[in-house]
């Protein structure tokens, strides 16, 4: 059973930084088609934040471009989301998503709160 597990969330002041990690177990990391980070704020739909393909191509939601960076470490079966210059509107539960050819898996989520 594939299980993505997120970590690294927390409370940070505006302008601060956090790095989220998503460790994937249960299946070969190298055969993933893509990995991504999504977020869901209270009362809002889940939205895509950033994705990275097996080839290393990245894509970002417009509001995080230039502030967030997605990366992967194949040796550690882990995908990261470096978040800088955080804003209160970044507050949400962040979810890791991993996609194989015939299946998609979600983590349980990690809370990120940006507040004074």
C-alpha positions as CSV (number, residue, x, y, z in Angstrom):
1,X,0.0,0.0,0.0
2,X,1.4,3.4,-1.0
3,X,1.4,5.9,1.8
4,X,2.5,9.5,1.4
5,X,3.3,11.0,4.8
6,X,3.6,14.8,5.1
7,X,5.6,16.7,7.8
8,X,6.9,20.1,8.4
9,X,3.8,22.2,8.9
10,X,3.3,24.6,11.7
11,X,2.8,28.2,12.8
12,X,4.9,30.9,11.2
13,X,4.8,34.7,11.1
14,X,4.2,36.5,7.8
15,X,7.4,36.7,5.8
16,X,8.7,33.5,7.3
17,X,9.6,30.2,5.8
18,X,8.7,26.5,6.2
19,X,9.7,23.4,4.3
20,X,7.2,20.6,3.9
21,X,8.3,17.0,3.3
22,X,6.4,14.1,1.9
23,X,7.9,10.7,2.3
24,X,6.5,8.0,0.1
25,X,6.6,4.3,1.1
26,X,5.2,1.1,-0.4
27,X,6.2,1.5,-4.0
28,X,9.1,2.6,-6.2
29,X,9.5,6.3,-6.1
30,X,11.2,6.3,-9.5
31,X,8.1,5.1,-11.3
32,X,5.9,7.9,-10.2
33,X,4.5,10.0,-13.0
34,X,4.2,13.1,-11.0
35,X,4.1,14.5,-7.4
36,X,2.4,17.5,-6.1
37,X,1.4,19.7,-3.3
38,X,-2.2,20.9,-2.9
39,X,-3.8,22.9,-0.2
40,X,-7.3,23.5,1.2
41,X,-8.2,26.5,3.3
42,X,-11.4,26.5,5.5
43,X,-14.5,26.9,3.4
44,X,-12.6,26.7,0.1
45,X,-11.9,24.0,-2.5
46,X,-8.7,22.1,-2.6
47,X,-6.3,23.8,-5.0
48,X,-3.1,22.8,-6.7
49,X,0.0,24.5,-5.4
50,X,2.9,22.9,-7.2
51,X,3.7,19.8,-9.2
52,X,6.8,18.1,-10.4
53,X,7.0,15.4,-13.1
54,X,9.3,12.3,-13.3
55,X,11.3,14.3,-15.8
56,X,11.7,17.1,-13.2
57,X,9.4,19.6,-14.9
58,X,7.7,21.9,-12.4
59,X,4.5,23.9,-12.4
60,X,3.2,26.4,-9.8
61,X,0.0,28.1,-9.0
62,X,0.3,31.8,-9.8
63,X,0.1,33.1,-6.3
64,X,3.1,31.1,-5.1
65,X,5.4,31.6,-8.1
66,X,8.7,33.0,-7.0
67,X,8.0,32.1,-3.3
68,X,7.6,28.3,-3.3
69,X,9.9,25.7,-4.7
70,X,9.0,22.0,-5.2
71,X,11.8,19.4,-5.4
72,X,12.3,15.7,-5.1
73,X,15.0,13.4,-3.7
74,X,14.8,10.0,-5.3
75,X,17.3,8.5,-2.9
76,X,15.0,9.4,0.0
77,X,11.7,8.8,-1.7
78,X,10.7,12.3,-0.7
79,X,9.3,15.4,-2.3
80,X,9.7,18.8,-0.7
81,X,7.9,22.2,-0.8
82,X,10.1,25.1,0.3
83,X,7.8,28.0,1.2
84,X,9.3,31.4,1.6
85,X,7.8,34.9,2.1
86,X,4.7,33.3,3.6
87,X,1.5,35.3,3.7
88,X,-1.6,34.9,5.8
89,X,-3.5,33.7,2.7
90,X,-1.2,30.7,2.5
91,X,-2.8,29.3,5.6
92,X,-4.3,25.9,4.8
93,X,-3.9,22.2,5.2
94,X,-1.3,21.1,2.7
95,X,-1.6,17.7,1.1
96,X,0.9,15.6,-0.8
97,X,-0.3,13.9,-4.0
98,X,1.6,11.1,-5.8
99,X,0.4,9.8,-9.2
100,X,1.3,6.6,-10.9
101,X,-0.1,5.5,-14.2
102,X,-3.2,3.9,-12.8
103,X,-3.5,5.2,-9.3
104,X,-3.3,8.4,-7.3
105,X,-2.5,8.6,-3.6
106,X,-3.0,11.4,-1.0
107,X,-1.4,12.0,2.3
108,X,-3.3,13.0,5.4
109,X,-2.3,16.6,5.3
110,X,-0.2,19.0,7.4
111,X,-1.5,22.3,8.8
112,X,0.3,25.5,7.8
113,X,-0.8,28.6,9.7
114,X,0.7,32.1,8.8
115,X,-0.2,34.6,11.5
116,X,1.3,37.2,13.8
